[in-house]
Structure formats: C-alpha cells, structure tokens
Amino acid sequence: MNSPEPVNTMTTRPSLLEPGKNLKKRYRTDLWFQRIGITAIFLSLAFIALLFFQIISEGYTAFIQTNILLEVEFSEQAFAKENLATADYPGLIKKSLTDTFPEVKSRNGKKLLFSLVSSGAAYKLQEMVEANPKIIGTRQKMWVAAASDVDMLMKNKIDRKAPEENRRLMDNQLAWLDILKSQGRLEKQFNQTFFTTGDSREPELAGILGGVKGTALTLFITLTLAFPIGVAAAIYLEEFAPQNHWTDLIEVNINNLAAVPSIIFGLLGLAIFINFFGLPRSTPIVGGLVLALMALPTIIIAGRASLKSVPPSIREAALGIGASKMQTITHHVLPLAMPGMLTGAIIGMAHALGETAPLLMIGMVAFIVDIPGAITDPAAVLPVQIYLWADSPERGFTEKTSAAIIILLAFLMTMNSLAIYLRKKFEIKW
C-alpha cells in the first residue's frame, strides 16, 4: 500500500515564507496614505489661514477712526439756560463748520457740509461742558468723529474716482475734505470709541463694550451654575450611583443631550424661564441659565472621564487606612480629577461663548444701547452683536462685524489655551 504524498508547505503557504513578495505594494500603499493625510492637514490649515486673513484684513480698520479737528466757540449765549443738557450743541458744531467754510451759503450745501461730521460730535461737546463748565465762553480745538462715509473714504473703501452719482460723497464734499486734510485737520486715529461704548445705529459710534460686558455677565452665571452642578452629578454617577436601569437611562440621556441642537435649549429657556417663571427677557441671567443647561452635559461627561482616570489603588489605599467614602473622594480622588474637570468646564464655556441660536430665542437679539450694570439689565452678547451688525446695510458695519469676530476669536483662543495649560500643568500620568 502506497503511503500518502507529503504536503508541500512551500506551495501552500507562500506568504509566510516569501515576506518580500508584496512588500513594495504595501509600502507604496502606506506612502499614499501618509501623503493623503498630510495633504488633508495642509488643506485644513490653508483654509483656516485664509479665513483668518479674510477676517483680519477686513476688520483691522475698525480699530482706526477718521477724526476732524474743529475749533468750537462755546459762546455764553448758547448756554443761557441753566440746564447744560438743553444747550444747542449741534448748533455749535454747525457754526464751527460754517466758520471754516464761509463760502458755503446755500441750504443744500450746508446740509452736505454738516453731514461730514458724525452726529455723536454733539454728545462729545456735551460731555466736555458737563465735565468742565469753565470752558463756556472760550474757544476750544477738539477732535470729533467724522461721518461713516468719510471714514470709509479715508480707508480707501469708497472709490473717489467713480462717477458722482455712483458714490455717497459729492464732489464738493471731496473738495472740502481735501482742504481739511491739507490743513492737517483730517486724520485717522485710534478708535477708542469702539472699545468704550455700546451699540449704535451709526457705524462710527458703535462699540462692543455692551456686548463684552453682557458676555462676561452671562458666562459668569453659566459658570456659577453649571460647574458645581456638573461636578456633583459626575461624582454621584461615577462613585455613588448603583448600576441599574435608571442610572443607565440617565447616562444615555446625558450623552444624548450633548448632541441636542442648541436652539432646543433656547426654546426650553423661553418656555420655562421666561413664560413660566416670568424672568425678564434679553438679560444675562436668562442667557446664563440657558447656556448652563447646554454646558452641563459636556462638564458631566468630562468630569466622569476624569474620575475614571484616577487609579483604583488611590481609593483602595484611602479606604484601607480608615477613610470614609466621602473622605476618599473629597481628599484624594477629587483633587486628582480636578484638572480634567476644569479642562472640560473651560471647553464647555468656550462652546457656550460662541452660541447665538439659544440667545436669539430668549430675546437677546434686541437693539441694546446702554451698557448693562447687573445680571437683570437688558444686554447683548458678542455673538448676537456680530449677528446684528452683519445684518446692517451700512458699509461701516462690515468692518465692525469682522473686528468683533476677531475679538470673539481671541476670547475663544484664550480659553482653549487656558484649558491646554491647565491640563499640561496639573495632569498626572500614572
């Protein structure tokens, strides 16, 4: 009887004995994968750089404002009444302009001449007189803001070579501006108004202080409510809650809430905080409550992940020397998990800082001129301020929109940098 022929392993398993057969093909595939990944990274960086360049190139001019030097006579006749607030400050501005250009006699010509100066110049005169009444009866030189169209012309955003019917400034206005510029009375200066005033219908008078302060108050309420509640919820779910269907349901809902569209939280705030509890609309306290609800899932998830990262040996050692469950958590586990919790809180706050949709639902889209002084005062926030300016038809608001975006991005980058710093500084690797 013939014995069976031996199996030729050289022909049945060539891949194990000939490892170099497809080596070049695998290396070529890896190389193409690396190139695709590097290309994707460079494209992402290029688009981000293009976005930043577009915003900065459009918005940096908002930090500069065109001003006109006027010689104003604070005549005593203009202040005959005892109330300084009722004086004819616009008349003082008009008299200064007519004294500068006495050849302008017609009504239409004077109207065009007066339109070169911002309407806010009269308020600046009023502030000067109320701060120092002794200037009444004297003649003072002062810089006042030019109108938005003049400002756009000085920033080369209006083509003066275009036909007169296609531009917002007439030929005689251009001639007057050339005279002022030749006399050194028309200059571009640092726009302090942009950082010290609230919103305005006039582009040259609009500022971001109201939006910045409203944002600060809103985020203060958000952090005050969301951080302690989120940390407490994370500690309970991770350390104390029993493993049953109810806790599983809570965990699933927390994870789902992190993905809920932000406008849903706005609708919730409108229905509960405003319609049910009767809190005032367009206030930082309502905005903070809504954003706190939105930031809670992020803080809870980050908090639980930080607690899980603490080694079980820490808990076992504390319990082994007689510490209670609460003492173990408060004195040993929580201090080690706190850096991760702070990082999650900052990321949640940065997310809340850029939200607009939920705040629109609770009325924070209203036009607010006054700067808020308390959490119950009407206020705007930076994202909503950007939304309002972007919807304005005036050309001057375009650069204000980009400038506000620059400031908002600076806030976001600062908060994210702080989160990275805290994680690197206090992170403990086991």
Secondary structure, 3 states (H helix, E strand, C coil): CCCCCCCCHHHHCHHHHCCCCCHHHHHHHHHHHHHHHHHHHHHHHHHHHHHHHHHHHHHHHHHEEEEEEEEEECCHHHHCCCCHHHCCHHHHHHHHHHHHCCCCCCHHHHHHHHCCECCCHHHHHHHHHHHCHHHCCCEEEEEEEECHHHHHHHCCCCCCCCCHHHCCCCHHHHHHHHHHHHCCCEEEEECCHHHHCCCCCCHHHCCCHHHHHHHHHHHHHHHHHHHHHHHHHHHHHHHHCCCCHHHHHHHHHHHHHCCCCHHHHHHHHHHHHHHHCCCCCCCHHHHHHHHHHHHHHHHHHHHHHHHHHCCHHHHHHHHHCCCCHHHHHHHHHHHHHHHHHHHHHHHHHHHHHCCCHHHHHCCCCCCCCCCCCCCCCCCCCHHHHHHHHHCCCCCHHHHHHHHHHHHHHHHHHHHHHHHHHHHHHHCCCC
